[in-house]
């Protein structure tokens, strides 16, 4: 089965990616590439995608990764019905939110105790 995934390029600290169509069971850096359908620069958010070629592989059953789905959608590629689009919300649910410090009842300041001076005991 084919997959459309990002393949990392570029120097250390400044990655750029190619949209590669390759066998899904192989690792992105070492798998045999069937075709390159575009590239993506995450620093400038610029993506150049060959829409006709990407559409051809999607129609033939190539599975895109969630990030590639987002890039293809922005480029105007018509996605098949079976492509699962990633969830839009990025909020994570917190387990045991009642244990968070901000949700604990406020701790009252210790009340000032009155200091009473007692007369020393006379012996």
N, C-alpha and C positions, 0 to 999 in steps of 0.2 A: 504494500500500500504506500502511496506517496503522501508526503507532508510538505506544506509550505511553512517554512520556519525562518527565523533570523539566524544568520551566520556572522559571528563577530569578526571584525577586521579592525585595522587601525593600530595606533601605538598604545603604549601603556598609559592609562589615565585618560585617553581620548578615543573611545570606541566608536566605530561606525559599523553598520550592519548591512548585509546583503539579504534580500529575500530569495531564498534558495528553495527549489523544488527538489526533494531528495527522498530516498527510501526512509520510511518512518522508524524502522528498527535500527538504524545506524545513528551514530553520534553526529551532531551537527558539524563538528570540525573535521571528521574523518570519513564521513559517508560519501558515497558516489553521488555527485550532483547531476540531476537530469537537466535542469535549466535554472538560470537566474532571471527573476522577473522584476527586479528593482533593487533599490537601496534606500537606507534610512539613516539619517544623522540625528541622534537624540539631542544633541547640543543645540542645534538650530531648529529642531522639529521639522526638518525638511525631508520629504519622502518623494522619490520619483519611481513610479511603478508603471510597467508596461501593462495597461489594463486588458488589452485583448489577449495577451499571453496568459495572464493570471486567470482570466475568465475561462480560457480553454482548459487549464488544469483543474479549476474548480468544477467545471462541468463534467470532467472525467473522473471526479471523485477524490481529488487531493484534499487532505484535511489541513486547514490552517490552524495555527496556534492562536490563543486569545489575543495576543498583541498584534499579530498579523491580520486578524479579523478587523481590529480597530483601524489599522492602516489602510486595508483594502476598502473599508466602508468610507473612509475619508476621501479616498481617491476616486470613488464613484463606481466601484465594481459591484455588479449585482450579485449578491450572495445567494446560493441555493437555500431552500427551506431547511435542510438538515443541518446547516452550520449553526452551532450554538454560539450566541453572542454573549460576551462576558457581562457580568453584573455591573451596573453603573455605580451603585453605592459602594463607597470605600470605608464605611464605618464598621468597625469591628465591635462585636458584643463583648463586654467584659464579664468574666465569670466572677461571681461573688462581689458584686459592686457594693453591697452593704458593708464590706470590710474595708473599703477605701477610706483613707483618712478624711477626705472632704465630706464623706457621708456619715461620719461619726458625730455623735452629739458633742456640742461645744463643751470644753472642760472649763468649769468655773474657776476663777482665780481664787486662791485660798484667802479666806476672810482674815482680815487683820485682827490678831488677837490683842486684847487689851492687856497691857502690862501693868499689873498692880504691884506697887511696891509694898512689900510687907515689912512691918517693923521687925527688926531682928529680935529674936527671943532674948529676954533678959535672963541672965543666969543668976 
